[in-house]
């Protein structure tokens, strides 16, 4: 049976919880025999069984029998990367859950969600992917973080009608009451949360259709690109597009991600007749042109999504790329420079190339 990989970002909440409890993250990594250098590579993957082991080690290290349950309470949308941004700007709770189901492959979290309505209720079922094995801490982390995020997205107190876990009950049940407002049933066939079905229609208070369009476009492109093979420059551009929602990547980070020195990376890109600067400009340019065509976002929204320091920096860079202002391009996209899909090396050194802090 295969052991599915999970994104290294799934370890970040563990480290955050360790620090939140007053412990040293590096000391924990040594205790758990975990290579902390992996945390510097946003694209790294670890086996699902390794995440389970780290959670068990964290519970032992902190002496917290309910480590996973408590970890879920401090989970933030940013901990989920691109997927978290899509959920945060979705229209309703149902849309946010659908986004999780649709783009979870990007996170490779080892979990899947499914739900169905039953009378006046909806049943949210959580499953570990095949090969992940049983993990009490991971499942309780997922349950508490999902329940918390649903409440945070809707800005409502959501009563649970039922809560089921497939693992056996621990000795102390009191913590579940403070987290869920009820004691779960243990040793069940499924892991599930039951709520009133009107919860699915609650509006998301952070919803922004323009930002949703931006982040969902990147999410879909990332998902589509994960199954395609390509040369180094194409792989580099896909990695940049996936990284952009959370930060503007630099050359050193790219070299670390692709497992080579900066000099080797530069040499390989040169053999493909390009440079890191050219590719970073091209990625921003392609995304910007696509965003401007769909008319769902303002120039300020696009500048924010592409990590420009301010809208004027984006406008200046875009004019260098295309010979047109964003407004002129939006009005007449077919009139841009004939080589509009290619990046200009000089643009990579413009003021617009500085990422927002």
C-alpha positions as CSV (number, residue, x, y, z in Angstrom):
1,X,0.0,0.0,0.0
2,X,1.4,3.4,-1.0
3,X,2.3,6.1,1.5
4,X,1.0,9.4,0.0
5,X,3.2,12.4,0.3
6,X,2.0,15.6,2.0
7,X,3.2,19.2,1.6
8,X,5.9,20.4,4.0
9,X,3.5,23.2,4.9
10,X,1.5,20.6,6.9
11,X,4.4,20.6,9.3
12,X,4.3,24.3,9.8
13,X,1.3,24.2,12.2
14,X,3.1,21.6,14.3
15,X,6.1,23.9,14.7
16,X,3.8,26.9,15.4
17,X,2.0,24.9,18.1
18,X,5.4,23.9,19.6
19,X,6.4,27.5,19.8
20,X,2.9,28.6,21.0
21,X,3.3,26.2,24.0
22,X,6.7,27.9,24.9
23,X,9.1,25.3,23.5
24,X,12.0,25.7,21.0
25,X,11.2,24.4,17.5
26,X,14.9,23.5,16.7
27,X,15.1,21.5,20.0
28,X,11.9,19.6,19.0
29,X,13.3,18.8,15.6
30,X,16.4,17.3,17.2
31,X,14.2,15.4,19.7
32,X,12.0,14.0,16.8
33,X,15.0,13.4,14.5
34,X,13.4,15.7,11.9
35,X,15.5,17.6,9.4
36,X,14.4,21.2,10.0
37,X,16.1,22.3,6.7
38,X,13.1,20.9,4.9
39,X,11.0,23.7,6.3
40,X,12.9,26.2,4.1
41,X,11.6,24.6,0.9
42,X,7.9,25.5,0.3
43,X,7.6,22.8,-2.4
44,X,9.1,19.9,-0.3
45,X,7.0,16.8,0.3
46,X,7.2,14.2,3.1
47,X,5.5,10.8,3.5
48,X,2.1,10.9,5.2
49,X,3.5,8.4,7.7
50,X,6.2,10.9,8.6
51,X,3.6,13.6,9.4
52,X,1.8,11.1,11.6
53,X,5.1,10.3,13.4
54,X,5.9,14.0,13.9
55,X,2.5,14.6,15.5
56,X,3.0,11.7,17.9
57,X,6.5,12.9,18.8
58,X,5.1,16.4,19.4
59,X,2.5,15.1,21.8
60,X,5.2,13.2,23.7
61,X,7.6,16.2,23.6
62,X,5.0,18.6,25.0
63,X,3.3,16.1,27.3
64,X,-0.1,17.1,25.6
65,X,-2.3,14.1,25.2
66,X,-4.6,16.2,23.0
67,X,-1.9,17.8,20.8
68,X,-3.7,17.5,17.5
69,X,-7.0,18.8,19.0
70,X,-5.2,21.9,20.4
71,X,-3.2,22.4,17.2
72,X,-6.4,22.8,15.2
73,X,-7.4,25.7,17.4
74,X,-4.5,27.9,16.2
75,X,-4.7,26.9,12.5
76,X,-4.9,29.9,10.2
77,X,-5.8,30.1,6.5
78,X,-2.3,31.1,5.6
79,X,-1.1,27.8,7.0
80,X,-3.0,26.2,4.1
81,X,-1.2,28.3,1.5
82,X,-2.9,28.9,-1.8
83,X,-5.9,26.7,-0.8
84,X,-6.5,28.8,2.3
85,X,-6.7,32.0,0.2
86,X,-9.2,30.5,-2.1
87,X,-11.4,29.3,0.8
88,X,-11.1,32.7,2.6
89,X,-12.5,34.6,-0.4
90,X,-15.2,32.1,-1.3
91,X,-18.8,33.2,-1.4
92,X,-20.4,30.7,1.1
93,X,-19.3,28.0,3.5
94,X,-20.4,25.4,1.0
95,X,-18.2,27.1,-1.7
96,X,-15.2,27.1,0.7
97,X,-15.6,23.4,1.4
98,X,-16.0,22.7,-2.3
99,X,-12.8,24.6,-2.9
100,X,-11.0,22.4,-0.3
101,X,-12.3,19.3,-2.1
102,X,-11.3,20.7,-5.6
103,X,-7.8,22.0,-4.8
104,X,-6.7,19.7,-1.9
105,X,-4.4,18.0,-4.4
106,X,-2.2,21.1,-4.3
107,X,-1.8,20.8,-0.5
108,X,-1.5,17.0,-0.6
109,X,-2.6,17.0,3.0
110,X,-3.4,13.3,3.1
111,X,-7.1,14.1,3.9
112,X,-10.2,14.2,1.8
113,X,-13.6,15.8,2.6
114,X,-17.1,14.7,1.5
115,X,-20.5,15.9,2.7
116,X,-24.1,15.1,2.1
117,X,-27.4,16.6,3.4
118,X,-29.7,14.5,5.5
119,X,-33.0,16.2,6.2
120,X,-32.2,19.4,8.0
121,X,-28.6,18.5,8.6
122,X,-25.4,18.1,6.6
123,X,-22.8,15.5,7.4
124,X,-19.2,16.4,6.8
125,X,-17.0,13.3,6.6
126,X,-13.2,13.4,6.9
127,X,-11.1,10.6,5.5
128,X,-7.4,9.8,5.4
129,X,-6.1,9.0,2.0
130,X,-5.3,5.3,1.3
131,X,-2.0,4.4,2.8
132,X,-1.9,7.2,5.3
133,X,-2.6,4.9,8.2
134,X,-4.6,5.7,11.3
135,X,-3.6,8.9,13.1
136,X,-5.6,10.2,16.1
137,X,-3.7,13.4,16.4
138,X,-3.9,14.2,12.6
139,X,-7.6,13.5,12.5
140,X,-8.4,15.5,15.6
141,X,-6.3,18.4,14.2
142,X,-8.3,18.3,11.0
143,X,-11.7,18.2,12.8
144,X,-10.9,21.0,15.2
145,X,-9.3,23.2,12.5
146,X,-12.2,22.7,10.1
147,X,-14.8,23.4,12.8
148,X,-12.9,26.5,13.9
149,X,-12.5,27.7,10.3
150,X,-16.2,27.3,9.5
151,X,-17.0,29.4,12.5
152,X,-14.4,32.0,11.6
153,X,-15.4,32.2,7.9
154,X,-19.0,32.7,8.8
155,X,-18.4,34.7,12.0
156,X,-21.0,32.5,13.8
157,X,-21.2,30.0,16.6
158,X,-22.0,26.7,14.8
159,X,-23.6,24.1,17.1
160,X,-22.6,20.5,16.4
161,X,-25.4,17.9,16.4
162,X,-23.0,14.9,16.4
163,X,-19.2,14.3,16.3
164,X,-17.8,10.9,15.5
165,X,-14.2,9.6,15.5
166,X,-13.0,6.2,14.4
167,X,-10.2,6.0,17.0
168,X,-10.6,4.9,20.5
169,X,-11.4,7.4,23.3
170,X,-8.5,8.8,25.3
171,X,-8.7,8.9,29.1
172,X,-9.6,12.6,29.4
173,X,-12.7,13.7,27.5
174,X,-13.0,17.2,29.0
175,X,-10.9,19.0,26.3
176,X,-13.5,18.0,23.6
177,X,-16.2,19.9,25.4
178,X,-14.3,23.2,25.3
179,X,-13.4,22.7,21.6
180,X,-16.6,21.3,20.2
181,X,-19.2,21.9,22.9
182,X,-19.9,18.2,23.1
183,X,-18.2,14.9,23.8
184,X,-17.5,12.9,20.6
185,X,-18.6,9.3,20.0
186,X,-15.4,7.1,19.6
187,X,-14.7,3.8,17.8
188,X,-17.1,4.7,15.0
189,X,-17.0,3.7,11.3
190,X,-16.3,7.3,10.2
191,X,-14.8,10.6,11.3
192,X,-17.6,13.1,10.9
193,X,-19.2,16.4,12.0
194,X,-22.9,16.9,11.8
195,X,-24.3,20.4,11.6
196,X,-27.5,22.2,10.4
197,X,-27.5,22.3,6.6
198,X,-28.2,26.0,6.5
199,X,-24.5,26.4,7.6
200,X,-23.5,25.6,4.0
201,X,-25.3,28.8,2.8
202,X,-23.8,31.1,5.4
203,X,-21.9,33.9,3.6
204,X,-18.1,34.1,4.1
205,X,-17.3,37.4,5.8
206,X,-14.0,37.7,4.0
207,X,-15.5,37.0,0.6
208,X,-14.1,39.1,-2.3
209,X,-15.0,38.0,-5.8
210,X,-12.1,39.8,-7.4
211,X,-9.5,38.2,-5.2
212,X,-11.2,34.8,-5.4
213,X,-10.9,35.0,-9.2
214,X,-7.2,35.8,-8.9
215,X,-6.3,33.0,-6.5
216,X,-8.6,30.4,-8.0
217,X,-7.0,31.0,-11.4
218,X,-3.6,30.4,-9.9
219,X,-4.9,27.3,-8.1
220,X,-6.4,25.8,-11.2
221,X,-3.2,26.5,-13.2
222,X,-1.1,24.9,-10.4
223,X,-3.4,21.9,-10.3
224,X,-3.3,21.4,-14.1
225,X,0.5,21.8,-14.1
226,X,1.1,19.2,-11.5
227,X,0.5,16.3,-13.9
228,X,2.4,17.7,-16.8
229,X,6.1,17.2,-17.6
230,X,8.3,20.1,-18.8
231,X,11.8,21.5,-19.1
232,X,13.4,23.4,-16.3
233,X,12.1,26.8,-17.3
234,X,8.5,25.5,-17.5
235,X,8.9,23.8,-14.1
236,X,10.4,27.0,-12.8
237,X,7.5,29.1,-14.0
238,X,4.9,26.7,-12.5
239,X,6.7,26.8,-9.2
240,X,6.8,30.6,-9.3
241,X,3.0,30.8,-10.0
242,X,2.4,28.5,-7.1
243,X,4.6,30.4,-4.7
244,X,3.4,33.9,-5.7
245,X,0.3,34.0,-3.5
246,X,2.3,33.9,-0.4
247,X,5.7,35.5,-1.4
248,X,7.8,36.7,-4.3
249,X,10.4,34.0,-4.9
250,X,14.1,34.8,-5.3
251,X,17.0,33.0,-7.0
252,X,18.4,31.4,-3.9
253,X,15.0,29.9,-3.0
254,X,14.6,28.6,-6.5
255,X,18.0,26.9,-6.4
256,X,17.2,25.3,-3.0
257,X,13.8,24.1,-4.3
258,X,15.3,22.4,-7.4
259,X,18.2,20.9,-5.4
260,X,21.1,22.7,-7.0
261,X,23.5,25.5,-6.5
262,X,22.7,29.0,-7.7
263,X,25.5,28.8,-10.2
264,X,24.3,25.4,-11.6
265,X,20.7,26.7,-11.8
266,X,21.9,29.8,-13.7
267,X,23.9,27.6,-16.1
268,X,21.0,25.3,-16.8
269,X,18.6,28.2,-17.5
270,X,21.2,29.7,-19.8
271,X,21.4,26.5,-21.7
272,X,17.6,27.0,-22.3
273,X,18.3,30.5,-23.4
274,X,16.7,32.2,-20.4
275,X,17.5,33.6,-16.9
276,X,15.8,33.6,-13.6
277,X,15.0,37.3,-13.9
278,X,13.5,36.8,-17.4
279,X,11.3,34.0,-16.1
280,X,10.1,35.9,-13.0
281,X,9.1,38.8,-15.2
282,X,7.4,36.5,-17.6
283,X,5.4,34.9,-14.9
284,X,4.2,38.2,-13.5
285,X,3.4,39.4,-17.0
286,X,1.4,36.4,-18.0
287,X,-0.6,36.4,-14.8
288,X,-1.2,40.2,-15.1
289,X,-2.4,40.0,-18.7
290,X,-4.8,37.2,-17.8
291,X,-6.2,39.0,-14.8
292,X,-6.7,42.2,-16.8
293,X,-8.6,40.2,-19.6
294,X,-11.2,38.8,-17.2
295,X,-12.1,42.2,-15.8
296,X,-12.9,40.8,-12.4
297,X,-10.1,42.6,-10.5
298,X,-8.9,46.2,-10.1
299,X,-5.4,47.2,-10.9
300,X,-4.8,47.5,-7.1
301,X,-6.0,43.9,-6.6
302,X,-3.6,42.6,-9.3
303,X,-0.7,44.6,-7.9
304,X,-1.4,43.0,-4.5
305,X,-1.7,39.5,-5.9
306,X,1.6,39.8,-7.8
307,X,3.4,41.3,-4.8
308,X,4.2,44.7,-6.1
309,X,4.9,47.3,-3.5
310,X,2.1,49.6,-4.8
311,X,-0.2,49.9,-7.8
312,X,2.0,52.5,-9.4
313,X,5.0,50.1,-9.4
314,X,2.8,47.5,-11.2
315,X,1.6,50.1,-13.7
316,X,5.2,51.1,-14.5
317,X,6.3,47.6,-14.9
318,X,3.4,46.6,-17.1
319,X,4.0,49.5,-19.4
320,X,7.6,48.4,-19.9
321,X,6.4,44.9,-20.7
322,X,3.7,45.7,-23.2
323,X,4.0,49.4,-24.2
324,X,0.6,50.0,-22.7
325,X,-0.8,50.9,-19.3
326,X,-3.0,48.3,-17.6
327,X,-6.1,50.4,-18.4
328,X,-5.1,50.6,-22.1
329,X,-4.4,46.9,-22.2
330,X,-7.7,46.1,-20.6
331,X,-9.6,48.2,-23.2
332,X,-7.6,46.8,-26.2
333,X,-5.7,43.6,-25.3
334,X,-5.0,42.8,-28.9
335,X,-3.1,46.0,-29.4
336,X,-0.2,45.0,-27.0
337,X,3.3,44.4,-28.3
338,X,3.4,41.6,-30.8
339,X,5.8,39.6,-28.6
340,X,3.5,40.1,-25.6
341,X,4.1,36.6,-24.2
342,X,7.9,37.3,-23.8
343,X,9.6,39.0,-20.9
344,X,11.9,41.9,-21.4
345,X,15.2,41.5,-19.5
346,X,15.3,45.2,-18.7
347,X,11.9,45.0,-17.0
348,X,13.3,42.6,-14.4
349,X,15.4,45.5,-13.1
350,X,12.6,48.0,-13.0
351,X,11.1,49.5,-9.8
352,X,8.1,47.2,-10.4
353,X,10.2,44.1,-9.8
354,X,10.5,44.8,-6.1
355,X,8.1,42.6,-4.1
356,X,5.8,44.0,-1.5
357,X,7.1,43.7,2.0
